[in-house]
Amino acid sequence: MNYDRIPAAISQGELERRWGLVRNLMNELKLDAVVLQNSNDWLGGYVRWFTGVPAHNAYPRTVLFFRDEQMTVVEQGAFGSRHHPEADDFENRGIGTVVGSPSYVSAGYTATYDAELVAKELKSRSVRAIGVVGEATMYHSFAKYLFSSIPSVTCVDVTEEIDLLKAVKSAEEQELIRGTALLQDAVIADVREFIRPGLFDYEVTAYAQYCAQKRGSEQGIFLGSSAPVGKASLFRGRSAQGRRIEKGDNFTLLVEVNGPGGYYTEIARTYVLGKACAQMQDDLSLMIDAQRHTLSLLKPGADSKEVFDAYNEYVETKGMRPERRLHCHGQGYDMVERPLIRFDENMKILPGMSIVVHPGKMTAENFAVVCDNYLIGDNGPSECLHRTPQSIIEL
């Protein structure tokens, strides 16, 4: 099988491992098929987990995973198109049929096109029971039409079961995740050599994106901005990166991109084009301690809610506001993946999970953050996957 077009393809053995786990689940639940749909590769990792190829650009890619035959995929294509990939087609491994659908969410009248094709495929096989994965990632019109058009089919939500399978990474996946962390380290080092007074914020993030993609990254975000020392340099998107950098400024950069095999990690560091003030150093020390405290709690079997509660108790003793969003979570094919270390998460910490820990403290005068990835082993977190020192980068 020719993988030349894929910089770091997941192995056939890894895909077959996943398919075997899913078919075991289907046999247990007496399901004939599993249905999933994604439309992006930031928070659309189900499709890539099943097929090795991501959805992207808001174009829906729908997968029908059958218990007793190869997958059928409905994706962007011409009216009436239908083909059967060759056995050595590296972009369609495990896929027996690809059906085209020229649907676009910007053209509302095409809203049911994909669902009509999926319903037809299910009916042609007399499917009686299906598992639904990630209904929240399906377009509303797709799910509404599909489920109403197959009233005699039993639909079972298997998102919880698939999430758990997806969250625990194999040895191969863990090695690829390590590669993504090293890629991001290289980007942080590249930016250190590039950033200087006179550049606009967007020039820095554009250069970071170039450096990441030339090393094999496919997708992700680069958030950051500059500010004078004494004012917070926040994570800002491209539309708000129009400030020109001056001597003495600080610049906070988040590199949250995927790397080898499409796996995400993330790193954040602050650059100062001069010397960091004492407040910046003190706040960063607080964040490093907060990250270490979280890591001490991430033991196999730990309850996510209890870890979250313990973290908030800790930061409050340090005079900081409790977390109200997300300071720690899983990553993989999704930029944010379960488990979320939060009060509403029921998934426990398990060996093989890839976890990012990114506590932050924001005031009008400073934004302090430390952000790094760890793999959970039998006894707790690994050493930090990122090798970039946890310090302010003074230039």
C-alpha positions as CSV (number, residue, x, y, z in Angstrom):
1,M,0.0,0.0,0.0
2,N,1.5,3.4,-1.1
3,Y,1.6,6.0,1.7
4,D,3.8,8.5,-0.2
5,R,1.1,11.2,-0.1
6,I,0.6,11.0,3.7
7,P,3.6,12.5,5.7
8,A,2.9,10.3,8.7
9,A,0.2,7.8,8.0
10,I,-1.4,5.7,10.8
11,S,-0.6,2.1,10.3
12,Q,-2.9,-0.5,8.9
13,G,-2.5,-2.5,12.1
14,E,-3.6,0.5,14.2
15,L,-6.8,1.0,12.1
16,E,-7.6,-2.7,12.3
17,R,-7.1,-2.5,16.1
18,R,-9.8,0.2,16.3
19,W,-12.1,-1.6,13.9
20,G,-11.9,-4.7,16.0
21,L,-12.8,-2.8,19.2
22,V,-15.8,-1.3,17.5
23,R,-17.0,-4.6,16.1
24,N,-16.7,-6.2,19.5
25,L,-18.9,-3.4,20.8
26,M,-21.4,-3.8,18.0
27,N,-21.6,-7.6,18.6
28,E,-22.3,-6.9,22.3
29,L,-25.0,-4.4,21.6
30,K,-26.4,-6.2,18.5
31,L,-25.8,-3.3,16.1
32,D,-25.7,-3.7,12.4
33,A,-24.0,-0.4,11.7
34,V,-22.5,2.7,13.3
35,V,-23.1,6.2,11.9
36,L,-20.9,9.3,12.4
37,Q,-20.4,12.6,10.7
38,N,-17.8,15.3,11.0
39,S,-17.1,18.5,9.1
40,N,-13.7,19.7,10.5
41,D,-10.5,18.4,11.8
42,W,-10.2,20.6,14.9
43,L,-13.2,19.0,16.8
44,G,-14.1,16.3,14.3
45,G,-11.8,13.5,15.2
46,Y,-14.3,10.6,15.0
47,V,-14.0,10.3,11.2
48,R,-10.3,10.3,11.3
49,W,-10.3,7.7,14.1
50,F,-12.4,5.3,12.0
51,T,-10.8,6.0,8.5
52,G,-7.4,7.6,9.0
53,V,-8.4,10.6,6.9
54,P,-9.9,13.8,8.4
55,A,-13.0,15.8,7.5
56,H,-12.3,19.4,6.7
57,N,-13.4,22.8,5.4
58,A,-17.0,22.4,6.8
59,Y,-17.7,19.8,4.2
60,P,-19.5,16.9,5.9
61,R,-17.9,13.4,5.7
62,T,-20.3,10.7,6.9
63,V,-19.1,7.2,7.7
64,L,-21.3,4.1,7.9
65,F,-19.3,1.5,9.7
66,F,-20.9,-2.0,9.2
67,R,-20.4,-5.0,11.4
68,D,-20.1,-7.5,8.5
69,E,-18.7,-5.5,5.6
70,Q,-16.5,-2.5,4.7
71,M,-17.4,1.0,5.4
72,T,-19.5,3.3,3.2
73,V,-18.6,7.0,3.1
74,V,-20.7,9.9,1.9
75,E,-18.7,13.0,1.1
76,Q,-18.3,16.0,-1.2
77,G,-18.7,14.9,-4.8
78,A,-20.8,15.0,-7.9
79,F,-24.5,14.1,-8.1
80,G,-24.8,10.3,-8.7
81,S,-21.2,9.6,-8.1
82,R,-20.4,6.2,-6.6
83,H,-17.2,4.3,-6.7
84,H,-15.5,1.4,-5.0
85,P,-11.9,2.1,-4.0
86,E,-9.2,-0.4,-4.8
87,A,-7.8,-2.5,-2.1
88,D,-4.5,-0.6,-2.0
89,D,-6.2,2.9,-1.9
90,F,-4.3,4.5,1.0
91,E,-6.9,7.3,1.4
92,N,-9.8,4.9,1.6
93,R,-8.6,2.0,3.8
94,G,-11.5,-0.2,5.0
95,I,-13.9,1.7,2.8
96,G,-15.9,-0.3,0.2
97,T,-18.0,2.4,-1.3
98,V,-17.7,6.2,-1.6
99,V,-20.9,8.1,-2.5
100,G,-20.8,11.7,-3.6
101,S,-23.0,14.5,-2.4
102,P,-22.6,18.2,-3.5
103,S,-24.2,19.6,-0.4
104,Y,-23.1,22.9,1.3
105,V,-24.3,24.4,4.6
106,S,-24.3,27.8,2.9
107,A,-27.0,26.6,0.5
108,G,-29.9,25.6,2.8
109,Y,-31.9,23.7,0.2
110,T,-29.1,21.0,0.1
111,A,-29.5,20.3,3.8
112,T,-30.9,16.8,3.5
113,Y,-28.8,15.6,0.6
114,D,-26.3,13.6,2.7
115,A,-29.0,12.2,5.0
116,E,-31.0,11.0,2.0
117,L,-28.1,9.0,0.7
118,V,-27.3,7.5,4.1
119,A,-30.9,6.5,4.7
120,K,-30.9,4.8,1.3
121,E,-27.7,2.9,2.2
122,L,-29.1,1.7,5.5
123,K,-32.4,0.7,3.9
124,S,-30.8,-1.3,1.1
125,R,-29.1,-3.5,3.8
126,S,-32.3,-3.9,5.9
127,V,-30.4,-2.5,8.9
128,R,-32.4,-2.9,12.1
129,A,-30.2,-1.3,14.7
130,I,-27.5,1.4,14.5
131,G,-25.1,3.0,16.8
132,V,-24.9,6.8,16.7
133,V,-21.5,8.5,17.4
134,G,-21.2,12.2,18.3
135,E,-24.7,13.4,17.4
136,A,-23.4,16.9,18.5
137,T,-20.9,16.8,15.6
138,M,-23.6,16.1,13.0
139,Y,-25.3,19.0,11.2
140,H,-28.8,19.4,12.6
141,S,-30.6,19.0,9.3
142,F,-28.7,15.8,8.6
143,A,-29.6,14.2,12.0
144,K,-33.2,15.4,11.9
145,Y,-33.9,14.0,8.4
146,L,-32.0,10.8,8.9
147,F,-33.6,9.7,12.1
148,S,-37.1,10.7,10.9
149,S,-36.6,8.7,7.7
150,I,-35.7,5.4,9.4
151,P,-38.4,5.1,12.1
152,S,-38.3,1.3,12.2
153,V,-34.5,1.3,12.9
154,T,-33.4,1.2,16.5
155,C,-30.9,4.0,17.2
156,V,-28.5,3.6,20.2
157,D,-26.1,6.4,21.3
158,V,-22.6,4.8,21.5
159,T,-20.7,8.1,21.8
160,E,-19.7,7.3,25.4
161,E,-18.2,4.0,24.4
162,I,-16.4,5.3,21.4
163,D,-15.0,8.3,23.3
164,L,-13.4,5.9,25.8
165,L,-11.9,3.8,23.1
166,K,-10.6,6.9,21.4
167,A,-9.2,8.5,24.6
168,V,-6.9,5.6,25.5
169,K,-4.0,5.8,23.0
170,S,-2.1,2.8,21.7
171,A,1.7,2.7,21.8
172,E,1.8,3.8,18.1
173,E,-0.5,6.8,18.8
174,Q,1.6,7.8,21.8
175,E,4.7,7.9,19.8
176,L,3.0,10.1,17.2
177,I,1.8,12.4,20.0
178,R,5.4,12.8,21.2
179,G,6.3,13.8,17.7
180,T,3.7,16.6,17.7
181,A,5.0,18.0,20.9
182,L,8.6,18.1,19.5
183,L,7.3,19.8,16.3
184,Q,5.7,22.5,18.5
185,D,9.0,22.9,20.5
186,A,10.7,23.6,17.2
187,V,8.1,26.3,16.3
188,I,8.6,28.0,19.6
189,A,12.3,28.1,18.9
190,D,11.8,29.3,15.3
191,V,9.6,32.2,16.6
192,R,12.3,33.1,19.1
193,E,14.7,33.8,16.2
194,F,12.1,35.6,14.1
195,I,10.2,37.9,16.5
196,R,11.4,41.5,16.6
197,P,10.2,45.1,17.0
198,G,8.5,46.4,13.9
199,L,6.6,43.3,13.0
200,F,2.8,43.1,13.3
201,D,1.4,40.4,15.5
202,Y,-0.1,38.6,12.5
203,E,3.4,38.3,11.0
204,V,4.6,36.4,14.0
205,T,1.7,33.9,13.9
206,A,1.9,33.6,10.1
207,Y,5.5,32.7,10.5
208,A,4.7,30.2,13.2
209,Q,2.1,28.6,11.0
210,Y,4.6,28.3,8.1
211,C,7.2,26.7,10.4
212,A,4.6,24.2,11.7
213,Q,3.3,23.2,8.3
214,K,6.7,22.8,6.7
215,R,7.4,20.2,9.5
216,G,4.2,18.3,8.7
217,S,1.4,20.0,10.7
218,E,-1.9,20.0,8.8
219,Q,-4.3,22.2,10.8
220,G,-4.7,24.1,14.1
221,I,-4.6,27.6,15.6
222,F,-2.0,30.1,16.5
223,L,-3.3,32.5,19.1
224,G,-1.4,35.4,20.4
225,S,-0.8,39.2,20.7
226,S,1.7,41.7,21.9
227,A,1.4,44.4,24.6
228,P,3.7,46.7,26.5
229,V,5.1,45.2,29.7
230,G,2.5,46.1,32.4
231,K,-0.4,45.2,30.1
232,A,-1.7,41.7,29.4
233,S,-0.8,40.1,26.0
234,L,-3.7,37.8,25.5
235,F,-4.5,34.8,23.2
236,R,-6.1,36.6,20.3
237,G,-7.2,35.3,16.9
238,R,-6.0,36.5,13.5
239,S,-8.7,39.2,13.2
240,A,-7.3,40.9,16.3
241,Q,-3.6,40.6,15.6
242,G,-3.1,43.9,14.0
243,R,-0.8,45.6,16.6
244,R,2.8,46.5,15.7
245,I,5.4,45.1,18.2
246,E,7.7,47.5,19.9
247,K,10.9,47.2,21.9
248,G,10.2,46.0,25.4
249,D,6.9,44.4,24.6
250,N,5.7,41.0,25.7
251,F,4.1,38.5,23.3
252,T,2.1,35.5,24.4
253,L,1.8,32.7,21.8
254,L,-0.3,29.6,21.8
255,V,0.6,26.9,19.3
256,E,-2.2,24.4,19.1
257,V,-1.7,22.4,16.0
258,N,-1.6,18.8,15.0
259,G,1.5,17.0,13.8
260,P,2.5,13.4,12.8
261,G,-0.6,11.3,12.1
262,G,-2.9,14.2,12.8
263,Y,-2.6,14.2,16.6
264,Y,-2.9,17.5,18.6
265,T,-0.9,18.8,21.5
266,E,-0.4,22.4,22.5
267,I,2.2,24.7,24.0
268,A,2.1,28.3,25.2
269,R,5.0,30.5,26.1
270,T,5.6,34.3,26.5
271,Y,8.3,36.2,24.8
272,V,9.6,39.6,26.1
273,L,11.6,41.8,23.8
274,G,13.7,43.0,26.7
275,K,13.4,42.0,30.4
276,A,10.4,40.5,32.1
277,C,9.2,42.4,35.1
278,A,9.0,40.8,38.6
279,Q,5.2,40.5,38.4
280,M,5.5,38.4,35.2
281,Q,8.0,36.1,36.8
282,D,6.0,35.7,40.0
283,D,2.8,34.9,38.1
284,L,4.5,32.4,35.9
285,S,5.9,30.6,39.0
286,L,2.3,30.4,40.3
287,M,1.2,28.8,37.1
288,I,4.0,26.3,37.0
289,D,3.1,25.3,40.6
290,A,-0.5,25.0,39.6
291,Q,0.3,22.7,36.7
292,R,2.5,20.6,39.0
293,H,-0.3,20.3,41.5
294,T,-2.7,19.2,38.8
295,L,-0.2,16.6,37.6
296,S,0.0,15.2,41.1
297,L,-3.7,14.5,41.0
298,L,-3.8,12.8,37.5
299,K,-3.4,9.2,38.7
300,P,-5.0,6.2,36.9
301,G,-8.5,5.8,38.3
302,A,-8.8,9.4,39.4
303,D,-12.2,11.0,39.1
304,S,-12.2,14.1,36.8
305,K,-14.6,16.0,39.0
306,E,-12.5,15.4,42.1
307,V,-9.3,16.5,40.3
308,F,-11.1,19.7,39.2
309,D,-12.4,20.4,42.7
310,A,-9.0,19.8,44.2
311,Y,-7.4,22.1,41.7
312,N,-9.8,24.9,42.5
313,E,-9.3,24.5,46.2
314,Y,-5.5,24.8,45.6
315,V,-5.7,28.0,43.4
316,E,-8.0,29.7,45.9
317,T,-5.4,29.1,48.6
318,K,-3.0,31.0,46.4
319,G,-5.4,34.0,46.0
320,M,-6.4,33.1,42.5
321,R,-9.9,32.9,41.0
322,P,-11.2,29.3,40.6
323,E,-11.4,27.8,37.1
324,R,-14.7,28.2,35.4
325,R,-13.9,27.0,31.9
326,L,-11.2,24.4,31.3
327,H,-7.6,24.2,32.4
328,C,-6.9,20.5,31.7
329,H,-8.2,18.1,29.1
330,G,-7.5,15.2,26.8
331,Q,-6.2,15.6,23.3
332,G,-5.7,13.4,20.3
333,Y,-7.4,13.7,16.9
334,D,-9.5,16.5,18.5
335,M,-8.0,19.7,19.7
336,V,-10.2,19.3,22.8
337,E,-11.0,15.7,23.6
338,R,-12.3,13.9,26.6
339,P,-11.8,13.6,29.4
340,L,-12.4,17.3,30.3
341,I,-11.0,17.8,33.8
342,R,-14.2,19.5,35.1
343,F,-17.2,19.1,37.3
344,D,-19.4,17.7,34.5
345,E,-17.1,14.9,33.3
346,N,-17.7,11.3,34.2
347,M,-14.7,9.7,32.4
348,K,-11.9,8.7,34.8
349,I,-8.2,9.1,34.2
350,L,-6.7,6.0,32.6
351,P,-3.3,4.9,31.4
352,G,-2.7,5.8,27.7
353,M,-4.5,9.1,27.8
354,S,-2.8,12.2,26.4
355,I,-3.5,15.2,28.7
356,V,-2.7,18.9,28.3
357,V,-2.6,21.1,31.4
358,H,-2.8,24.8,30.9
359,P,-3.6,26.9,34.0
360,G,-3.7,30.6,33.4
361,K,-4.0,33.8,35.4
362,M,-5.2,37.0,33.8
363,T,-5.3,40.5,35.1
364,A,-5.3,43.9,33.3
365,E,-1.5,44.0,33.9
366,N,-0.5,40.5,32.9
367,F,-1.5,37.2,31.4
368,A,0.5,34.3,32.8
369,V,0.1,30.8,31.3
370,V,2.0,27.6,31.1
371,C,0.7,24.9,28.7
372,D,2.2,21.4,28.1
373,N,1.2,17.8,27.3
374,Y,1.7,14.7,29.3
375,L,0.9,11.0,28.7
376,I,-0.7,9.1,31.6
377,G,1.2,5.9,32.5
378,D,0.5,3.2,35.0
379,N,1.7,5.4,37.9
380,G,0.7,8.8,36.7
381,P,1.8,11.4,34.2
382,S,5.0,11.0,32.1
383,E,7.7,13.6,31.9
384,C,6.6,16.7,30.0
385,L,6.3,15.9,26.3
386,H,7.5,19.4,25.4
387,R,11.1,20.2,25.9
388,T,10.9,24.0,25.8
389,P,11.8,25.3,29.3
390,Q,8.9,26.6,31.3
391,S,10.2,30.1,31.5
392,I,9.7,33.5,29.9
393,I,11.7,33.8,26.7
394,E,13.7,37.1,27.1
395,L,15.2,38.5,23.9
